[in-house]
Amino acid sequence: MKNILVLCTGNSCRSQIAHGYLDFFTNKNQVKIYSAGIETHGVNPKAIVTMEADGIDISNHTSNHIDEYFDVNFDFVITVCDNAKENCPYFPTKAITFHYNFPDPAKAIGTEKEILVEFERVREMIKSYCEHFVEENKL
């Protein structure tokens, strides 16, 4: 079993979206996906809505702190924002690390429609990244 951790600042949007797509694209009998933050902000309702629009349910996800997973042997750790990469406390792992700084859709401003468009734009970026990640790592 391969263990993958997706790490972000608040485990609210980007890491939750990536968690959902990695879960979707990988073989659940061979891969377990975790997501966490260096803080916990709760799962953003707009992240849930934007994933539902693409047929993926993350409504049961929880916002978890990195400290909860110190005893898990990770094969891969993916940071999805610069803040998490730069401020993550020392994390003892032999995991292969990856990093991509996705824009934070939670910081979008404008009308409700404009904000949802930004969530969808970032969702599509993360979806593409996750699909490519799974293909490249044969997961």
GIBEL-V786029 format. One record per pair of residues at least 12 apart in sequence whose C-alpha atoms are under 10 Angstrom apart, sorted by the first residue. I is the first residue (numbers start at 1). J is the second residue. Records with the same first field share a line. If there is no record, write none. Layout:
I = J ; J
//
This chain:
1 = 27 ; 28 ; 29 ; 30 ; 31 ; 32 ; 74 ; 75
2 = 28 ; 29 ; 30 ; 31 ; 32 ; 33 ; 73 ; 74 ; 75 ; 76 ; 139
3 = 30 ; 31 ; 32 ; 33 ; 34 ; 72 ; 73 ; 74 ; 75 ; 76 ; 77 ; 95
4 = 19 ; 22 ; 23 ; 31 ; 32 ; 33 ; 34 ; 35 ; 72 ; 73 ; 74 ; 75 ; 76 ; 77 ; 78 ; 95 ; 96 ; 97
5 = 18 ; 19 ; 32 ; 33 ; 34 ; 35 ; 36 ; 66 ; 69 ; 72 ; 73 ; 74 ; 75 ; 76 ; 77 ; 78 ; 79 ; 95 ; 97
6 = 18 ; 19 ; 22 ; 33 ; 34 ; 35 ; 36 ; 37 ; 66 ; 76 ; 77 ; 78 ; 79 ; 80 ; 98 ; 99
7 = 19 ; 34 ; 35 ; 36 ; 37 ; 38 ; 64 ; 65 ; 66 ; 77 ; 78 ; 79 ; 80 ; 81 ; 83 ; 84 ; 85 ; 88 ; 99
8 = 35 ; 36 ; 37 ; 38 ; 39 ; 40 ; 65 ; 66 ; 78 ; 79 ; 80 ; 81 ; 82 ; 83 ; 84 ; 85 ; 87 ; 88 ; 101 ; 102
9 = 36 ; 37 ; 38 ; 39 ; 40 ; 41 ; 65 ; 66 ; 79 ; 80 ; 81 ; 82 ; 83 ; 84 ; 85 ; 87 ; 88 ; 104
10 = 36 ; 37 ; 38 ; 39 ; 40 ; 41 ; 42 ; 43 ; 44 ; 63 ; 64 ; 65 ; 66 ; 83 ; 84
11 = 35 ; 36 ; 37 ; 38 ; 39 ; 40 ; 41 ; 42 ; 43 ; 44 ; 61 ; 62 ; 63 ; 64 ; 65 ; 66 ; 84
12 = 35 ; 36 ; 37 ; 39 ; 40 ; 41 ; 42 ; 43 ; 44 ; 45 ; 46 ; 47 ; 48 ; 61 ; 62 ; 63 ; 64 ; 104 ; 106
13 = 41 ; 42 ; 43 ; 44 ; 45 ; 46 ; 47 ; 48 ; 63 ; 104 ; 105 ; 106 ; 119 ; 122 ; 123
14 = 35 ; 43 ; 44 ; 47 ; 79 ; 80 ; 81 ; 101 ; 102 ; 103 ; 104 ; 105 ; 106 ; 119 ; 122 ; 123 ; 126
15 = 34 ; 35 ; 36 ; 37 ; 43 ; 47 ; 63 ; 78 ; 79 ; 80 ; 81 ; 102 ; 126
16 = 34 ; 35 ; 36 ; 37 ; 42 ; 43 ; 44 ; 47 ; 48 ; 51 ; 58 ; 59 ; 61 ; 62 ; 63
17 = 35 ; 43 ; 47 ; 48 ; 50 ; 51 ; 56 ; 57 ; 58 ; 119 ; 122 ; 123 ; 124 ; 126 ; 127 ; 130
18 = 33 ; 34 ; 35 ; 78 ; 80 ; 123 ; 125 ; 126 ; 127 ; 128 ; 129 ; 130 ; 131
19 = 32 ; 33 ; 34 ; 35 ; 36 ; 58 ; 61 ; 126 ; 127 ; 130
20 = 33 ; 34 ; 35 ; 48 ; 51 ; 56 ; 57 ; 58 ; 61 ; 127 ; 130
21 = 33 ; 51 ; 56 ; 58 ; 123 ; 126 ; 127 ; 128 ; 129 ; 130 ; 131 ; 134
22 = 34 ; 126 ; 127 ; 129 ; 130 ; 131 ; 133 ; 134 ; 139
23 = 56 ; 130
24 = 56 ; 57 ; 127 ; 130 ; 131
25 = 127 ; 130 ; 131 ; 132 ; 133 ; 134 ; 135 ; 139
26 = 130 ; 131 ; 133 ; 134 ; 135 ; 138 ; 139
27 = 134 ; 139
28 = 139
30 = 139
31 = 75 ; 139
32 = 74
33 = 74 ; 76
34 = 61 ; 64 ; 66 ; 69 ; 72 ; 74 ; 77
35 = 61 ; 62 ; 63 ; 64 ; 65 ; 66 ; 69 ; 77 ; 78 ; 79
36 = 62 ; 63 ; 64 ; 65 ; 66 ; 67 ; 68 ; 69 ; 79 ; 84
37 = 63 ; 64 ; 65 ; 66 ; 67 ; 79 ; 84 ; 88
38 = 64 ; 65 ; 66 ; 67 ; 83 ; 84 ; 85 ; 87 ; 88 ; 89
39 = 63 ; 64 ; 65 ; 66 ; 67 ; 84 ; 88
40 = 62 ; 63 ; 64 ; 65 ; 66
41 = 62 ; 63 ; 64 ; 65
42 = 61 ; 62 ; 63 ; 64
43 = 58 ; 59 ; 60 ; 61 ; 62 ; 63 ; 64
44 = 59 ; 63 ; 105 ; 106
45 = 58 ; 59
46 = 105 ; 106 ; 115 ; 116 ; 119 ; 120
47 = 59 ; 105 ; 106 ; 116 ; 119 ; 120 ; 123
48 = 60 ; 61
49 = 116 ; 119 ; 120
50 = 116 ; 117 ; 118 ; 119 ; 120 ; 121 ; 122 ; 123 ; 124
51 = 119 ; 120 ; 123 ; 124
53 = 120
54 = 120 ; 123 ; 124
66 = 88 ; 89 ; 91
67 = 89 ; 91
69 = 91
70 = 90 ; 91 ; 92 ; 93
71 = 91 ; 92 ; 93
72 = 92 ; 93
73 = 92 ; 93 ; 94 ; 95
74 = 92 ; 93 ; 94 ; 95 ; 96 ; 97
75 = 93 ; 94 ; 95 ; 96 ; 97
76 = 93 ; 94 ; 95 ; 96 ; 97 ; 98 ; 137
77 = 93 ; 94 ; 95 ; 96 ; 97 ; 98 ; 99
78 = 95 ; 96 ; 97 ; 98 ; 99 ; 100 ; 133
79 = 97 ; 98 ; 99 ; 100 ; 101 ; 102
80 = 98 ; 99 ; 100 ; 101 ; 102 ; 103 ; 104 ; 126
81 = 99 ; 100 ; 101 ; 102 ; 103 ; 104
82 = 99 ; 100 ; 101 ; 102 ; 103
83 = 101
84 = 99 ; 101
85 = 97 ; 98 ; 99 ; 100 ; 101
98 = 133
100 = 126 ; 129
102 = 122 ; 123 ; 125 ; 126 ; 129
103 = 118 ; 119 ; 121 ; 122 ; 123 ; 125 ; 126
104 = 118 ; 119 ; 122
105 = 117 ; 118 ; 119 ; 120 ; 121 ; 122 ; 123
106 = 118 ; 119
107 = 119
//
